[in-house]
Amino acid sequence: MQKWLFKILVCSVNVFILAYILPGIYIVDFFTAILVAIVLSLLDAFVKPLLVLFTLPATIVTLGLFLFVINAGIILIDAYFVHGFRVNSFWHALLFGALLSFFNSVVHRRAFPDDDSARKA
């Protein structure tokens, strides 16, 4: 539970920073960023696996690049449900999703280095 809360906090900070930096992504305040991170984690847990399963042929044909499209779709669904979070277009969602995944993974590796060494063993 503590690890999940840390991931939500990290994702919230990253969402807030990326919304400030990227054009086409708008967020009202940090509380909205927390809501975006929570809804994003729920969508990643429940909706994304179904989308990956249904689009498996497209993912295989594109050698996994279709997963970026799925991530952008999840971002757009998140923007639909969370008031105060707006994404102007699919392309903005694609860039935002790619950068958010990258920054979340970088921070996660720095915060939990023992998880990586446990997987390698």
N, C-alpha and C positions, 0 to 999 in steps of 0.2 A: 504494500500500500504506500509506503514511504517513497519507494522508487517511482511509482506511478505519479505521485504528487510532484516529485522532482522533475519528471519528464514533462508534466503539464506546465510547470513553472518555466522550464527552459523553452518549451515550445511557445509559450505566451510571450516571453521576451523576444524570441526570434520573430514571431509574427508582428509584434509591435515595431521592431526595428526595420524589418523588410517592408512593412506598410509605409513607413516613413521614407525609406530610400526609393522604392520602386514606384514609378508612375503607373496609374491604373489600379492601384490597390489602396483602399481607404479604410481607416478604422477610427472610431470615435475616441476611445480611451483605453487604458490598460485593462479595465474590467471586461471590456468587450474582447480584448485579446485573450483573456483567460477563458471566456465563453467559447471563443473560436477554437482554442486548444482542446477544450473538453469535448465539444461537438466533433472536432476532427478526430480525436481518439476514439470516440464511439463509432463514427462512420468507418474508420480504419479497421475497427474490430468486427463490425457486423455487416456492413454493406460492401466494403472492398473485396473480401474473399468471394462473395457471390459474383461480383463483377469480373473478377479474375477468372473464376470458373466458367462463366458464360462466354467470355471473350478469349478463351484459351487458344482456339485456332488462330485468331488474329495476332495474339501475343507470340505464338510459335513462328508464324510466317514473318513477323517483323523482328524476330530475334530478341524479343523482350521490350522493344521500344514502345509498344502499345501500352505498357505499364505507365509511361509518362502521361498518356492520354487519360488513363483511369485516374491517376493522381489529380490531374487538372479537373476532371469531372467531380471528384470528391471535394475539391476546393470550391467549385461552383455550387455544389449542393450545400456546403457549409455556409457560403455567402447567402444562399437563399433562406436558410433557417435562422441565422444570427443577424438581428437588426443592429446596424451600426458598423457592419463589415460589408464592403462592396468591392467587387472585382469587375472591371469594365469589360473584359473580353476573355475568350478562351485562351488566347496567347499570353495574356497577363497571368492567368491562372496557371498555365503551363510553366512559365518562368518562375512564378512565386512558389509553386509546388516543388520544382527542382531545387531551388535555392533553400527552401525551408527544410527539405529532406537532408541536403548536404550539411547545413549548419547544425541541425539537430543531431546528426550522426557524429559530427566533429566534437560537439560539446559532450555528448554521451560517452564517447571514447576517452575524453579527458577526465570526466567525472568518475567513470567506472572502469579503470584499466584492468582490474582483476577479472572482469567478465570476458575480455578478449583472450587473456592468457588461459582461462579455464576452457574456452572453446578450442584452443589450439592443442591442448594436451590430450 
